[in-house]
Amino acid sequence: MGNLKHTLAAIISVALVGALAAAQASEFATVGANKLTQNDIQEVATAPEVLKGDGEGEYLDVSPDEELNEAYVGKTVYVLTDGGNVNLREAADIESEILDAFPLGTEMKVIDIDGEWFKVECKEKTGYVKASYTTLEYDAVKAVMLATTMYQKATATAGVNVRSEANEDCVILSSVAEGEPLIVLDEYDGWCKVYFGENYDIGYIKSDYVEIGDMVARSDINARRNKRIAAIVKDGKIKVSSGVVDVKLMPDAESETIVTLSNGAKCKIVSGGSNWTKIIVPATNEIGYVKTANVAEVIAERPASGGSGSSSGTKKAATTGGNGSRLVAQAEKYLGVKYVYGGSSPSGFDCSGLVQYCCRQLGVSVNRTASAQYSNGTYVARENLQPGDLIFFSKGGGRITHVVIYAGNGMVIHAPHTGDVVKYQSLSKICSYSHYVGARRVM
């Protein structure tokens, strides 16, 4: 238990130092669990203000359960504050010189007691801290960290559904496979609120199927979420013949309404499915969901170019690759549709069934199976991949077993396997467990 506490304390200290350094390095951005705090997904570095002082109200008033006595000498205590730092002073006097300041979770060894002060050793320094800003109980420190600055890493212990609320009577958003990484945002009543999937979507999983791991700084996780969303976001607008459209907290008609938007209102499209589209509400930067029929992507005219290829038509503002972008947009309509072996319709797709169906909707004919589709179109070198290109994989031995649609920015859309759904995934992740065979351009 002692080693665990030391390890966790080290994790906390490193995480807090990293968060403070971010203010200078401009690497981290902070967002709420369902809100982006920067306009148009622009990353802005933020970090907790460093407080130095022993003033009223800056710290939690957590005193030891017993009166201070020699029994505390030689014990390990932890800094417990509400976000500010605790000062290490030269003497047991609030007016004495400040030697250093330490954040929540810092481990200290008590070597003496002077009234309401502990004399401590911490990070090769010796000085005095107010005992009421420390605790013997590491669990109390961890609880404050999880309520303020930290999330928890986790993994799914089995294939399990992800739901829109913390109960089994609500909408199933998706599913996760055994071993899939998660980030736990909160825990209550036998459920974990989590980030899941490539797009850091939010959902609920029963705690019985979640194995909790180490803590991780919220600023780090939310910065990664920002970057992912920035890579896939597109300009959009609301379309409705009359009245307004409800933006829901979750893709569920019974979910809480965040705001209502009128016809023509601008938004940012994060991802879309056949029923619901995930958007960013422009006024508040909150992430919500609208019925797919009530949102449209803004299409921009192709800019003039002296390069090769067709100079006519349109393309999506957030992608490149000409006609291939249309195939990406078509596949996005089926995000969240379950994988069905042999499936080739919106009621269920396998990998090649998704490709064939999406191509057919755009007037392009391709073969049915992944191996047969490798003979369609023209060869594309890996370094020349464009959105809409088909990428093929094998499990070894040369036989093609999987096909995906390249979506740009190192991401693909595909129907992975039984128990999963049509989704975005990074090309590099697929290449980590499958052999890259080649790519073909069919549009």
N, C-alpha and C positions, 0 to 999 in steps of 0.2 A: 504493500500500500504506500510505503514511504517513497519507493522509486517512482510509482505512478504519480504521486503528488509533485515530485521534483520534475518529472517529465512534463506534466501539464503546466506547471508554473513556467517552465522554460518556453513552452509553446506560446503561452500568453505574453510573456515578455517580448519574444521575437515578433509576435503579431502586432503588439502595440508600437514597438519601435518602427516596424514597417509602415504602420498607419501614419505615424508622425512624420516619417521621412517622405511620405507621399506628398506632403504639402510643398516640399522643395522639388521633388523629382517630377511632379505632375503626372504620375502614372496611374493613380487610382481615382475612381469616381464612386460616389455613394448614391444608392437608390433605395427606395422603400421596397417592400416585398412585392408590391404590385404597381409601383410607380417609378417613372424615370424622372430624375430631378433636373435634367438639363434639356433645353429646347433643341428640337431636331436631332436628338441623340448626340449632341456635342459633349465630349468628355470634359469635365471640370474637376480638378483635384480639390478634395475637401479632406479635412482631418480634424479630430477633436482638438479644441483649444487646450494648450498646456497651461494648467493653473498652478501657480506657486503661491502658497500661503496657507495659513491655518485658520482662515476666516470662518465665521458662522455660515452654515448652509452649504459649504463646498463639499462636505464629506458625509458619508453615512455615519450616524451615531451608533456604532456597534461596539459596545464595551464587553470585555470578558465576563463570563458568567460568574466568576468568583472575584473576590477582592484581589488586587495585585499583591503577590507575595513571592517568596523565593522559589515556589514550585514552578514558576514560569521560566526561570533561568535555565538555559540550555535547550529550551523548546523552540520549534520552528513556528513562526507566525507568518501570515500573508496580509498584504495591503488590501484593505476593503474600503473602496471609495465609491462615489456615485459618478465617476468620470474624471475628476481632477487627480492631480498627483499629491502624494504625501511628502512633506519636506523632511529631510534628514538634517537635523540641526547640530551645531557644535556642542551645545549644552542643553540641559532640561529646562529651557526657558524659551518662550515664544518670541522673545526679542533677540535671541542669539543668532549667530551667523548661519545661513543656509549652506550646507555642504553639497547637497544634491537633492533631487526630487524623483520619486519613484511611482510608477503607475499601478493601477489595480492588478492584483495577482502576484506582485513581486514578493519573492520569498526572503525572509529575514531570520536571523538567529538571535534570540534574546540572550545577552550576556550579563545584564544587570537591570535593576529597577530603581527608579528615582521618582517617587510620588506617582503621578499619573503618566509618567514617561517610561518607555522601554529604551535601554541602551542596547543597540543592535549592531551586528555585523551584516553588511549587505554589499555585494559586488566590490569586495576588497576595501570597503570604507567602514569606519566606525563612527556612530553618532547616535542622536536621540530622536525618537519619533513618539507622537502621542499614542498611547496604548489603545485608545478608543478608535483609532483608524486602522486597527489590525484585527485579525481573528485567527484562532487556532484551527477553525474548520474550513478546509479547502472547498467543501461542497457549497458553502455560502458564497465564496468567491466565484465559483463556476456558475452559480445561478445568476449572479449579477452580470457576468460576462455574456451569458447566453441571452440575457434580457436587453443588452445594450450594444455590444460590439462584435459578437461572435455567432457563427452558425456551427453546425456539426456535419462533418462528412459522414456518409453512410453508404450501405449497399443493400440491394434487395436480396433477401434470402431465398426467394422463389419467384417464379413468374406470377405476377399479381396485377389486378386492375388498379388504375389510378382514377379516383373519383373527384367530382366537382365540389363535394362537401364531405365533412367528417361523418358520413353515415352510408349505409348500404342501400338506401332507397333513392339515391340521386343518380345523376348521369355519369356513365363511365367515359372519361376523357380519352384514355389510352391504356396501354399496359406496359409493364417493364419486365424484362427478362431477369432470371436469376443472375446475380453478380453485377447487375447494372448499377453504376454509381448514382448516388442521390446527394442532395444537400438538404438537411433538415432545418427548416425555419422555425418550427415550433412543435411542441408535443402536448397533447391533452386528450383525456377520455379515450385512451387506447388507439389514437390516430396520430400520424405524423403529417404535418404540412410540409411539402417538399418542393424543391426545384427538381425537375426531371427532364431528360431528353436534351438534344443538341441546342434547343432554343430556350432552355431554362424556363419551361412552362411551370405553372404552379398547380398543384393538385394534392390530393389526400390519399395516404396509404395506411392500412392498418399496421399498428406498431409491431404486431406479431411477425410481420414479414420484412422488418427493417432492422439491420444490424448497425448500431451506432458506432462511429469511429472517433477520430480526433476532432478537436475544434479547429476552425479556420476563420480568419478575419472576414467579417462581412464586406469590408471595403474591397478585398481581393476578389471575392466571388461576384459581387455586383459589378465590378469593373469588367470581368470576363463576360457577364451577361450583357452589359452595354455594347461591348465590342461585337458580340455575336449578333445582336439585334441590328446594330449599325451596318453589318455586312449584308443583311437580307431585307432591310426595310425598303418600302416603295411608297411613292406618293399615291394617295387615293382620295376619293370623295364619296360622300353619301348620296345615294339616289333613292328617292321616294316620291311617289306621285302626289301625296298629300300628307299632312300631319308631320310627325317626327318619328325618329327611329330610336329605340331604347338601346343603349350600350350596357351590356351585362357584365358583371364581375367575372362570371364563368360562362362557358358555352352551354347554357341551360336556360330555357325560357322561364323557369321558376327562380333563377338566381337574382340577386340584388341588382337593381338598375343604378349604374354609376351616374349617368347623365343622359340627356336626350339630345339628338342632333337633327337638324333640319336638312332638307334637300340641298345638295351642293356644298355642304360643309366639308372642309378639308380634313384629312386625317393621314396617318401613316399606317400602311398595311405591313404587318409583321409576317403573317402567314395566313393561308386560306384553306378551307376544306369545303366539302360539298354542302354542308349545312351552316357552319359558322366561320367567320373570318376574324382573326385576332388583329386588333388595331391599337394605335396609340392615340388617345384623345388629345387634340392639339392644345386646348386651353390649360389642361392640368397635367399633361404628360402621363396620365394613368393608362395602364394597359387594360383593355376590355374586349368584349366580343359583340359583334353585330351579325345578324343573319346575312349570309353570303349574298343573297338576292338584293340586299340594300347597300352594297358597297361596290365601287368600281375602281380599278387601277387607272391612274392618269397616264395616258400614252403621249409621249413626246415625239415630235418629228425627228427623223434621223438627221444629224448635222451633216453638212456638206463635207466630203472627204475626197482626197485624191488617191486614196488607197484602192486596192483591188476589191472585187465583189460588187454586188448589186448596189445601186445608189438610190433605189426607190423603196417605198414602203415605210413602215414605222417600226420602232423598237421600244422596249420598255426602258423607262428612264434610268432604272437602277442596274441594268444589265447590258452586256455586249453580246454580239454573236448573231445579229440579224434574225432570220427566220427561226433559228433554234430557240430563241427566247420565247417564242410562241409555244413550243413544246414544254418548256419549263413551266410556263403559266398554266398550261392545260393540266400538267401533272399536279401542280399545287392545289387544284380544285379537289383532289382526292386525298389530301393529307388527313390521316386519321382513319381511313378506310382499312378494315382488317385484312390481314393476309389470309388467303384461302388457296391451298394447293390446287393448281389447274384453273384458278379464277381469272376471268378476263372481263369483268364488268364492275360497276360501282358498288355492287353488293359484296365484292371481295376480289382481290387481285393476287396473283403471284407476280414474280419480277417481270417476266416477259409479257404476261397478260396486261400489266399496267402499261408497258411500252407500246404494245400493239394497239390497245384501246385508245390511248392518247394520240398516237399517230393517225389512227383512223378518223378521229374527230377533226383532224386538220387536213384530211384528204390525202394522207400519205399511207401507202401500203407497205407493211413489213411482215416478215414471217412470224410464226407463232412462238417458237421456242427460242431460248437465249442462244443456243448453238447455231440455230438456223438464221437468226437475226444478224449474226456476225458476217453473213454474206451479203447483207443489204447495205446500200449506201457506198461511201468511199472511205478509205483508210485515213485516219488522223493521227499524227504523231502526238505523243503525250505532252510535249512542250507547246503544242498548238491547240490544245483543247479549248472549245468555246461552249457557252451554254446551249444545251440541246443535243450535244454529242452523246452517243451511247457508248458506255464503257463496259467491257466484258472481263469476267474473272473466272478462274478455275481453282479447284482445291488441290491441284497437283495432278500430274499425269497428262496434262494438256487438254482434257475435256472441259469445255466451257459449261459452267454451272450457274452463272449469275450475270445479270445485266442491270445497269443503273443509268439514270439520266443525269448528265453533268449539269449543275445549276450555276456554276461560276463561283469564284472566291474559295476554291478548294472544297466545295460542298456538292453533294449529289442528292437526288430524290430517288427512293427505291422502295420496293416491297420486300423486306428482309427475309422473313421466315415465319413459320407457324407460331402463333402466339404474339406476333408483333403487328404493327400497322404501317401503312405508307407514311414515310417520314423523311426529314432531312437527316443526313449524316455526313461526317467529314470523309473525304476520299482517303485521307491518310489512315483513318481508323480501319476502313475496309481492307486497305492494302496490308494492314498489320496481321490479318488472319486469312486473307485470300491472295492468290497470285494474279497480278495485273496481266491480262492477255493482250489487250489492245482496244482501240476505239474506232467507231465508224460514224460518219456524218450522214444522216438520212434526210436532212432538210437544208 
